[in-house]
Amino acid sequence: MTGEQPDSGSGTGWDHERLAGIAQRHGTPVHVLDAGRLDRATRHLLDVLGGLGRPTRTYYSVKTNYLPYLLRRLVGHGMGADVVSGYELEAALAAGFDPAAVVFNGPVKTDAELATAVRHGVRVHIDGEDEIAALERIAAEEGRTLEVGIRISPGVALSTSSDPSYRAQAERAAARQRFGWPAGSPQLARLVERIAGSAHLSLTAVHAHLSSQIVHEDLMLRALERVLDEAAALHRRFGLHEVNIGGGFGVPGIRRPRTGPLSAVWSLQGGTPAQDDEPVLDIARLFPEVDKLMQDRGLDGVTLACEPGRWLVSDTMALVTRVMSRKELPEARWLILDGGNNVAPWTGTGEVHRLIPIGRRFSERHSTWSVAGPLCYENDIHATSMDLPDDIRTGDLLSLHDTGAYSLGRSNNFIRTRAAVVAIDGEREQVVWRAETGEDVFRLADPDLPDPAPGTPR
């Protein structure tokens, strides 16, 4: 999260006084989940899809945030679920998702996981070629035909920059994409023939997850054209039921600096690389355009599906953290917080979030601070340069916004334990994920192993 932050004004819609109160009652760091914000985002997405005039389906990406409270909330909105592991599948079913509205994606699926999916009637989207043989065997044993999908990669970069070295890197990464099968490739054709030759598998869906934090609508539509061309050909042959365009829809509350090696060299020479404007992806414009692309290719009546994660939950959570140390050094002024890479795992990876002082009135005079977490780890840095009040001090609270995506599942107990999650729903407030303890950290250790004898190598 190095570099400048997005607009750090108070126009977040959060009640900062309430966030400060939760921190006082539950300690810090603490995640706060606002159920009302989740409900509003969900209803907006479903309203946009409902206005298209074709069948639609939304699968929530469980990997984004697997909090059971959140999953049950989405079940109440009639959502489906997208899972990429066996335990995510178990969590989705336990939360009450209809198995017929669950899809199993991902590059690795064990035989045991595939058998569980088949047993519950969950559709599997094939990513690895070996999955075909495993599914064929399972289906043959059960004497039934299974519906399957296939993941297609368009090989098109979904982000751009005024830095040509960044663009070259993005294009190279898109061409080398390891997920799915390249559109128009002989490898994809071979896979399709293997499925077509199976006595127990029926190809009914096409899936494409293009990227993450996509903000360029034109690039997304260009990539989808390649996927939909393949889908149209497969529909004419097999009669597809669904085209799933994935997720990755960008949210306005975070920013990813899109710079490459040339910008780094320019900075070393004392220059200031250009900061490209970050567009805001509008799903109310995007989905009608996708619908039109499908109509143009004869995909009328085919369900348009998506699998948003970040777009639904990013802005529904905030992390409240406390200043533990203020260090004014010759070359930098540091604020050390009690919430770092362990509870905000994208810290230091170039993902910029808003960080707002809360809990009291601060000076209008601001200065530049470097902000870090509590870990004895040099990359636990929120920002190398951030504009914050001059009088911020030890004990003050800050609210880190857009923490709903990839915080809980990717959090860890390296040096510090994981944080609690407090859900607010109107006036109601409850802990829905308790803070981890030191005892929890060592719960998996085997207590029955004998201690090594003195002098025995461990």
Disulfide bonds with the S-S distance in Angstrom:
none
